[in-house]
């Protein structure tokens, strides 16, 4: 007989990368973002989820797989390059196991890398290099719920044209349907950025729910009766789930979060810099510049310089991940018991994180998730993991409020994506959207196949320019030159296509090149902007 829980827990992982694909180069630094995500986050998570199914561990995870990431998973060029990346790492890992055979403090770590990387290759090849197949299969079991996101992670509150907002949602919905064989039930609004009115567009596009930063609900009108511990319905009827900040701080906090433990792997010390150049060179890019390759032998140790880091011990790290999973579960039990005494329904704790925290930034993150669901399954009777759709089916009656404008960015609103470093982009994005709507409406009945191709490509260029990642990178000052270059290129290509469509002077050769290069959404329909 199933237990009656005191509350529910919803784990939400936001899996996103900007669309980076450069067929004009043999290798490209920023493409590594995708390959690293595949090897360090997505395959480890898939491996764990498949093991749960095999062993009968009941689990529930909600993931947003954003359209840019989904399109990269399905792209043949990136699949081939990712396999090349994995093969190179497997070769390096074999060399490392041999090199460290008489160095006991590093040998177990080297063996760990060799085993994990060969598993990554096995998993990647098992799904013919397309991980969408693996995620779709898991969703079909009912244990994983995949939600969509804005088409190119566009920041919706900073768009002035409603049709541009609608296109971000509609194109994402249609792309999801193609890839997962069903319509999406929910959406992760890029950066959890909300402003009143967006929910009405979601309703019209048949989206049932979305996620908000906690103050989006807390500052809603009227005040939420259950705080962030139950979803609310917007006036449109679309449900909103809010992030629980206690679970956020337990993992995210730089001071007190789990990933900062001294026994976990140090991210910033890598063999790409530590080892002899001639030895590591075959595993670098063709330019021969040293870079991180993903094999790291040291632990965080404490607040010491990189040269003073101590050797990583895989067993210590696993033990710590198990301990932290137990602590997290204990805290959720206490939190839910406490809340259960105050509110008249079973509380819902929604824990929202960037997926790449688990594995890429926090190497032991997937192990934490593995231990956590096993402990929840075997060791307690207070909490039941649940997906948003399951919760709404179980508890269809919820309070109606108007959520407040908000995002999960620094300071909680829109400043990260609109400030002195990036404000210059918006005059162009607004004008591009205005022009896209114009040519989409004026040509909605065209039967000219070349013009249709140009209109579809213009839509792709606009969408790629609208990605919130570029504004974010400009603010954080990480890869600013690349973000600015991408933005300018998409603006220029769109403007050229707009003028060619207007003047019926389409350059088919250049259009064909663009279609091969900026090939996101192969089946896009420009009429989404009409």
C-alpha positions as MATLAB code, in Angstrom:
seq = 'XXXXXXXXXXXXXXXXXXXXXXXXXXXXXXXXXXXXXXXXXXXXXXXXXXXXXXXXXXXXXXXXXXXXXXXXXXXXXXXXXXXXXXXXXXXXXXXXXXXXXXXXXXXXXXXXXXXXXXXXXXXXXXXXXXXXXXXXXXXXXXXXXXXXXXXXXXXXXXXXXXXXXXXXXXXXXXXXXXXXXXXXXXXXXXXXXXXXXXXXXXXXXXXXXXXXXXXXXXXXXXXXXXXXXXXXXXXXXXXXXXXXXXXXXXXXXXXXXXXXXXXXXXXXXXXXXXXXXXXXXXXXXXXXXXXXXXXXXXXXXXXXXXXXXXXXXXXXXXXXXXXXXXXXXXXXXXXXXXXXXXXXXXXXXXXXXXXXXXXXXXXXXXXXXXXXXXXXXXXXXXXXXXXXXXXXXXXXXXXXXXXXXXXXXXXXXXXXXXXXXXXXXXXXXXXXXXXXXXXXXXXXXXXXXXXXXXXXXXXXXXXXXXXXXXXXXXXXXXXXXXXXXXXXXXXXXXXXXXXXXXXXXXXXXXXXXXXXXXXXXXXXXXXXXX';
ca = [
       0.000    0.000    0.000;
       1.573    3.351   -1.004;
       2.513    5.673    1.841;
       0.695    8.943    2.445;
       3.444   11.555    2.432;
       3.585   14.741    4.452;
       4.808   16.629    1.373;
       6.313   16.527   -2.090;
       9.650   17.419   -3.651;
      10.179   18.500   -7.249;
      13.730   18.539   -8.656;
      14.023   20.778  -11.737;
      17.221   20.838  -13.818;
      17.572   23.535  -16.466;
      19.633   22.056  -19.327;
      20.707   24.834  -21.661;
      23.578   25.962  -23.855;
      23.607   28.693  -26.496;
      23.567   27.439  -30.080;
      27.261   27.252  -30.980;
      28.119   25.510  -34.235;
      30.934   26.539  -36.573;
      31.263   24.301  -39.644;
      33.620   26.879  -41.174;
      36.341   25.753  -38.704;
      37.721   22.274  -38.028;
      37.510   22.924  -34.295;
      36.172   25.851  -32.303;
      36.767   26.711  -28.654;
      33.182   27.608  -27.742;
      31.872   24.351  -29.240;
      33.624   22.666  -26.321;
      30.832   23.963  -24.077;
      28.557   21.397  -25.722;
      31.052   18.513  -25.682;
      31.896   19.124  -22.021;
      28.192   19.199  -21.153;
      27.611   15.884  -22.934;
      30.523   14.118  -21.208;
      30.359   15.681  -17.750;
      26.628   16.317  -17.180;
      24.154   14.782  -19.632;
      25.638   11.300  -20.000;
      26.338   10.912  -16.240;
      22.718   11.900  -15.479;
      21.355    9.553  -18.152;
      23.527    6.734  -16.781;
      22.098    7.243  -13.291;
      18.487    7.518  -14.482;
      18.812    4.324  -16.531;
      20.316    2.535  -13.521;
      17.330    3.633  -11.411;
      14.973    2.074  -13.960;
      17.014   -1.112  -14.072;
      16.996   -1.458  -10.270;
      13.387   -0.364   -9.699;
      14.279    2.864   -7.867;
      11.229    5.100   -8.192;
      12.373    8.616   -9.046;
      11.022   11.818  -10.557;
      13.077   14.507  -12.273;
      11.888   17.481  -14.297;
      14.287   18.824  -16.925;
      14.116   21.643  -19.374;
      16.010   20.692  -22.506;
      16.107   23.994  -24.325;
      15.605   24.101  -28.107;
      19.209   25.250  -28.790;
      20.572   22.309  -26.798;
      18.068   19.891  -28.345;
      19.053   21.051  -31.833;
      22.748   20.592  -31.003;
      22.036   17.059  -29.753;
      20.426   16.282  -33.146;
      23.028   17.942  -35.375;
      25.175   15.459  -37.335;
      28.250   17.698  -37.492;
      28.248   18.265  -33.722;
      27.584   14.576  -33.110;
      30.678   13.633  -35.138;
      32.800   16.263  -33.435;
      31.549   15.234  -30.003;
      32.495   11.608  -30.703;
      35.928   12.824  -31.831;
      36.221   14.751  -28.540;
      35.213   11.693  -26.495;
      37.635    9.413  -28.384;
      40.494   11.849  -27.759;
      39.685   11.921  -24.036;
      39.486    8.115  -23.878;
      42.904    7.893  -25.511;
      44.310   10.429  -23.040;
      42.730    8.593  -20.091;
      44.400    5.327  -21.155;
      47.744    7.123  -21.384;
      47.136    8.637  -17.948;
      46.402    5.284  -16.324;
      49.702    4.004  -17.695;
      51.630    7.164  -16.763;
      50.354    7.037  -13.173;
      50.813    3.295  -12.656;
      53.532    3.884  -10.007;
      52.019    7.063   -8.523;
      49.536    5.802   -5.925;
      48.043    9.214   -5.068;
      46.869    9.654   -8.686;
      46.376    6.100   -9.993;
      42.819    5.566   -8.693;
      41.746    8.924  -10.094;
      43.256    8.063  -13.474;
      41.432    4.714  -13.473;
      38.197    6.525  -12.558;
      38.524    8.831  -15.553;
      39.258    5.946  -17.903;
      36.159    4.038  -16.726;
      33.864    7.070  -16.848;
      35.038    8.249  -20.254;
      34.692    4.804  -21.788;
      31.165    4.622  -20.343;
      30.461    8.016  -21.924;
      31.579    6.668  -25.298;
      29.492    3.513  -24.867;
      26.386    5.553  -23.983;
      26.934    8.036  -26.812;
      27.317    5.272  -29.384;
      24.405    3.299  -27.905;
      22.091    6.138  -28.930;
      23.843    6.660  -32.276;
      25.284    9.925  -30.947;
      21.826   11.482  -30.432;
      21.023   11.869  -26.729;
      17.531   13.185  -27.481;
      16.590    9.538  -28.071;
      17.737    8.638  -24.559;
      15.874   11.528  -22.940;
      12.718   10.801  -24.951;
      12.816    7.136  -23.882;
      13.136    8.161  -20.224;
      10.255   10.598  -20.524;
       8.121    7.804  -21.975;
       8.624    5.806  -18.744;
       6.920    8.578  -16.742;
       9.915    9.120  -14.460;
      11.380   12.114  -16.287;
       9.317   15.105  -17.359;
      10.910   17.275  -20.045;
       9.726   20.850  -20.456;
      10.583   23.250  -23.224;
      12.053   26.752  -23.070;
      11.914   29.885  -25.198;
      13.108   29.062  -28.738;
      16.608   30.517  -28.361;
      16.471   31.358  -24.646;
      15.185   34.822  -25.513;
      14.606   37.154  -22.556;
      10.861   37.727  -22.932;
      10.212   40.777  -20.680;
      12.658   42.892  -22.719;
      10.829   42.291  -26.007;
       8.508   45.113  -27.066;
       6.639   43.200  -29.795;
       4.085   40.671  -28.579;
       4.466   38.680  -31.796;
       8.189   38.296  -31.092;
       7.362   36.884  -27.646;
       4.772   34.550  -29.138;
       7.222   33.349  -31.810;
       9.789   32.393  -29.143;
       7.117   30.223  -27.489;
       5.455   28.825  -30.616;
       8.655   27.813  -32.390;
       9.872   26.145  -29.178;
       6.596   24.223  -28.837;
       6.704   23.006  -32.432;
      10.361   21.977  -32.141;
       9.604   20.050  -28.946;
       6.732   18.221  -30.658;
       9.099   17.140  -33.454;
      11.770   15.858  -31.104;
       9.745   14.254  -28.300;
       6.621   13.112  -30.163;
       4.244   14.967  -27.890;
       3.422   18.596  -27.030;
       5.202   20.124  -24.014;
       3.166   20.553  -20.854;
       5.454   23.105  -19.244;
       8.053   25.704  -20.092;
      11.120   27.131  -18.408;
      10.983   30.835  -19.173;
      14.543   31.922  -19.983;
      16.237   33.137  -16.788;
      12.837   32.559  -15.074;
      12.091   36.044  -16.427;
       8.426   36.945  -16.133;
       6.303   39.999  -16.583;
       2.476   40.039  -16.406;
       0.906   39.059  -19.712;
       3.400   36.377  -20.670;
       1.166   33.729  -19.103;
      -1.676   34.644  -21.482;
       0.594   33.890  -24.451;
       1.565   30.590  -22.804;
      -2.105   29.694  -22.456;
      -2.789   30.470  -26.111;
       0.172   28.264  -27.061;
      -1.245   25.433  -24.889;
       1.451   25.534  -22.185;
       0.091   24.475  -18.778;
       2.750   25.697  -16.342;
       6.037   27.544  -15.886;
       8.603   28.286  -13.172;
       9.280   31.502  -11.284;
      11.846   32.867   -8.887;
      10.396   32.871   -5.365;
       9.675   36.613   -5.146;
       7.618   36.383   -8.348;
       5.031   34.539   -6.238;
       5.720   36.159   -2.854;
       5.099   39.659   -4.273;
       2.089   38.524   -6.299;
      -1.407   39.957   -5.864;
      -3.149   38.905   -3.688;
      -0.575   37.466   -1.316;
      -0.059   33.726   -1.827;
      -1.768   31.781    0.939;
       0.848   29.004    0.893;
       3.869   31.114    0.013;
       6.124   29.267   -2.449;
       5.057   25.849   -1.146;
       2.215   25.322   -3.600;
       1.765   26.382   -7.209;
      -0.606   29.196   -8.097;
      -2.742   29.831  -11.128;
      -2.311   33.046  -13.066;
      -5.552   34.770  -14.157;
      -5.042   33.018  -17.518;
      -5.268   29.612  -15.814;
      -1.604   28.753  -16.416;
       0.112   27.445  -13.269;
       3.319   28.916  -11.821;
       5.758   27.000   -9.588;
       8.189   29.008   -7.456;
      11.757   28.179   -6.460;
      12.408   27.235   -2.843;
      15.347   29.308   -1.638;
      16.392   27.024    1.225;
      17.283   24.196   -1.161;
      18.841   26.708   -3.542;
      21.261   27.980   -0.885;
      22.166   24.483    0.303;
      23.592   23.737   -3.130;
      24.336   27.085   -4.795;
      25.857   29.087   -1.947;
      29.559   29.833   -2.461;
      30.123   29.853    1.319;
      27.885   27.082    2.636;
      26.873   25.090   -0.468;
      27.855   21.452   -0.825;
      30.028   21.886   -3.975;
      32.628   23.868   -2.036;
      33.570   20.957    0.230;
      37.370   20.461    0.451;
      37.110   16.799   -0.628;
      35.405   17.541   -3.939;
      37.320   17.910   -7.174;
      38.997   21.228   -7.935;
      37.609   22.596  -11.212;
      40.364   25.074  -12.021;
      43.449   22.828  -12.000;
      43.624   20.723  -15.139;
      46.208   18.516  -16.884;
      45.873   20.699  -19.954;
      48.135   23.133  -18.088;
      49.943   20.787  -15.698;
      51.430   18.214  -18.070;
      54.322   18.387  -20.506;
      53.294   20.281  -23.635;
      54.356   17.658  -26.174;
      52.472   14.989  -24.208;
      49.212   16.962  -24.038;
      49.405   18.625  -27.475;
      47.568   15.825  -29.410;
      44.536   16.525  -27.190;
      44.485   20.293  -27.708;
      42.823   22.193  -30.528;
      44.612   22.605  -33.840;
      45.927   26.009  -32.710;
      47.989   24.177  -30.047;
      46.986   26.587  -27.265;
      46.843   25.039  -23.792;
      43.320   24.693  -22.400;
      41.330   22.620  -19.924;
      40.815   19.096  -21.222;
      38.677   17.818  -18.329;
      41.093   15.559  -16.441;
      41.885   17.015  -13.023;
      43.824   15.364  -10.197;
      43.349   17.718   -7.277;
      40.677   18.437   -4.708;
      39.395   21.808   -3.528;
      41.451   21.391   -0.301;
      40.472   24.811    1.071;
      41.252   28.459    0.459;
      44.721   27.845   -0.911;
      46.431   28.603   -4.216;
      46.151   26.137   -7.099;
      49.738   24.982   -6.508;
      48.871   24.025   -2.924;
      45.885   21.834   -3.775;
      46.053   18.266   -2.449;
      45.507   15.098   -4.540;
      41.899   14.137   -5.227;
      40.625   10.952   -3.583;
      37.609    9.542   -5.487;
      36.392    7.489   -2.508;
      36.509   10.440   -0.118;
      34.524   12.469   -2.644;
      31.905    9.731   -3.055;
      31.580    9.380    0.709;
      31.057   13.133    0.991;
      28.424   13.071   -1.788;
      26.557   10.341    0.118;
      26.806   12.354    3.342;
      25.540   15.502    1.645;
      22.661   13.581    0.056;
      21.682   12.328    3.505;
      21.882   15.849    4.900;
      19.767   17.237    2.062;
      17.106   14.569    2.588;
      17.068   15.111    6.365;
      16.636   18.853    5.868;
      13.772   18.297    3.416;
      12.064   15.971    5.895;
      12.336   18.580    8.652;
      11.268   21.379    6.322;
       8.206   19.447    5.156;
       7.232   18.346    8.671;
       7.500   21.949    9.844;
       5.438   23.299    6.936;
       2.882   20.504    7.248;
       2.049   21.795   10.712;
       1.295   25.279    9.370;
      -0.569   24.850    6.103;
      -3.691   22.859    5.354;
      -2.227   20.858    2.456;
       0.887   18.838    1.744;
       3.641   21.342    0.911;
       5.597   21.190   -2.339;
       9.324   22.003   -2.343;
      10.583   23.003   -5.819;
      14.394   22.803   -6.122;
      15.625   24.482   -9.299;
      19.207   24.355  -10.610;
      21.219   24.709  -13.796;
      21.765   21.128  -14.976;
      25.453   21.755  -15.691;
      26.070   22.381  -12.011;
      25.739   18.594  -11.703;
      28.874   17.105  -13.224;
      30.500   20.006  -15.049;
      30.954   22.526  -12.231;
      30.305   20.154   -9.325;
      31.924   16.965  -10.531;
      30.262   14.807   -7.864;
      26.819   16.345   -8.469;
      25.476   13.311  -10.376;
      26.671   11.045   -7.519;
      24.781   13.318   -5.102;
      21.590   12.855   -7.149;
      22.201    9.101   -7.310;
      22.555    8.778   -3.541;
      19.706   11.203   -2.847;
      17.025    9.318   -4.778;
      18.195    6.017   -3.326;
      17.946    7.408    0.205;
      14.520    8.913   -0.522;
      13.355    5.552   -1.893;
      14.712    3.360    0.897;
      15.248    5.457    4.025;
      12.232    7.693    4.670;
       8.426    7.957    4.493;
       7.936   11.737    4.630;
       8.637   12.939    1.070;
       7.515   11.767   -2.355;
       9.305   13.071   -5.472;
       6.858   14.432   -8.029;
       6.724   16.246  -11.362;
       4.716   19.455  -11.884;
       2.178   17.688  -14.110;
       1.630   14.965  -11.525;
       1.172   17.581   -8.803;
      -1.428   19.515  -10.813;
      -3.312   16.290  -11.565;
      -3.270   15.357   -7.884;
      -4.085   18.852   -6.597;
      -6.027   20.663   -9.351;
      -7.399   23.365   -7.014;
      -4.918   26.154   -6.343;
      -5.017   29.851   -5.511;
      -5.309   32.395   -8.333;
      -2.877   35.316   -8.132;
      -1.144   37.706  -10.500;
       2.608   37.014  -10.151;
       5.077   39.901   -9.991;
       7.721   40.805  -12.556;
      10.892   38.918  -11.665;
      13.845   36.791  -12.805;
      16.362   34.526  -11.106;
      19.252   36.786  -12.104;
      21.343   38.875   -9.740;
      19.094   41.267   -7.728;
      16.033   39.401   -8.966;
      14.894   41.507  -11.912;
      16.325   42.360  -15.343;
      19.540   44.249  -14.641;
      21.875   41.426  -15.710;
      20.385   41.528  -19.224;
      19.957   45.301  -19.517;
      22.817   47.474  -18.326;
      25.635   49.638  -19.647;
      27.582   46.669  -21.032;
      24.811   45.338  -23.270;
      22.092   47.959  -23.718;
      23.300   48.683  -27.260;
      21.886   45.405  -28.555;
      18.223   46.181  -27.890;
      17.689   48.932  -30.468;
      18.800   46.383  -33.052;
      16.754   43.490  -31.644;
      13.594   45.611  -31.516;
      14.073   46.846  -35.073;
      14.811   43.320  -36.303;
      11.633   42.002  -34.661;
       9.597   44.827  -36.184;
      11.019   44.065  -39.627;
      10.559   40.303  -39.250;
       6.895   40.790  -38.380;
       6.538   43.097  -41.389;
       8.012   40.704  -43.967;
       6.265   37.687  -42.393;
       2.867   39.388  -42.660;
       3.507   40.731  -46.169;
       4.637   37.338  -47.482;
       2.437   34.935  -45.545;
       0.820   33.666  -48.764;
       3.930   33.541  -50.937;
       4.525   30.425  -53.025;
       8.039   31.487  -54.066;
      10.205   28.727  -52.580;
      13.374   30.825  -52.631;
      11.633   33.646  -50.793;
      10.256   31.179  -48.225;
      13.790   29.922  -47.590;
      15.056   33.492  -47.164;
      12.188   34.328  -44.785;
      12.853   31.193  -42.728;
      16.558   32.029  -42.533;
      15.779   35.614  -41.522;
      13.677   34.172  -38.672;
      16.618   31.980  -37.594;
      19.022   34.949  -37.595;
      16.626   37.019  -35.481;
      16.058   34.188  -33.023;
      19.794   33.517  -32.667;
      20.447   37.219  -32.028;
      17.727   37.224  -29.339;
      19.487   34.613  -27.183;
      19.796   35.925  -23.625;
      23.227   34.281  -23.397;
      24.931   37.072  -25.343;
      23.708   39.832  -23.015;
      24.591   37.667  -20.001;
      28.148   37.063  -21.252;
      28.631   40.793  -21.859;
      27.616   41.472  -18.250;
      29.788   38.751  -16.705;
      32.766   39.683  -18.917;
      33.659   36.067  -19.714;
      33.719   35.549  -23.508;
      32.643   39.093  -24.397;
      34.352   39.249  -27.787;
      32.546   36.102  -28.931;
      29.134   37.269  -27.619;
      29.470   40.652  -29.332;
      30.653   39.024  -32.567;
      27.733   36.597  -32.628;
      25.238   39.400  -31.973;
      26.647   41.611  -34.724;
      26.826   38.766  -37.233;
      23.183   37.818  -36.742;
      22.119   41.476  -36.986;
      24.027   41.917  -40.249;
      22.805   38.679  -41.787;
      19.209   39.421  -40.852;
      19.387   42.956  -42.243;
      20.812   41.666  -45.513;
      18.073   39.036  -45.833;
      15.379   41.583  -44.992;
      16.536   43.881  -47.780;
      16.844   40.980  -50.238;
      13.301   39.813  -49.474;
      11.952   43.380  -49.768;
      13.695   43.954  -53.081;
      13.312   40.423  -54.481;
      17.104   40.198  -54.926;
      17.851   37.024  -52.981;
      21.439   35.784  -53.220;
      20.848   32.027  -53.295;
      24.523   31.128  -52.896;
      24.918   33.126  -49.696;
      21.520   31.931  -48.467;
      22.604   28.306  -48.956;
      25.799   28.984  -46.992;
      23.807   30.588  -44.163;
      21.344   27.689  -44.106;
      24.287   25.335  -43.639;
      25.919   27.456  -40.960;
      23.026   28.827  -38.842;
      20.874   25.746  -39.247;
      18.881   25.719  -36.003;
      15.210   24.669  -36.420;
      15.441   22.828  -39.780;
      11.639   22.892  -40.098;
      11.025   26.465  -38.934;
       8.019   28.335  -40.341;
       8.544   32.100  -40.566;
       4.761   32.586  -40.255;
       5.190   32.196  -36.472;
       5.976   35.942  -36.634;
       2.961   36.853  -38.768;
];
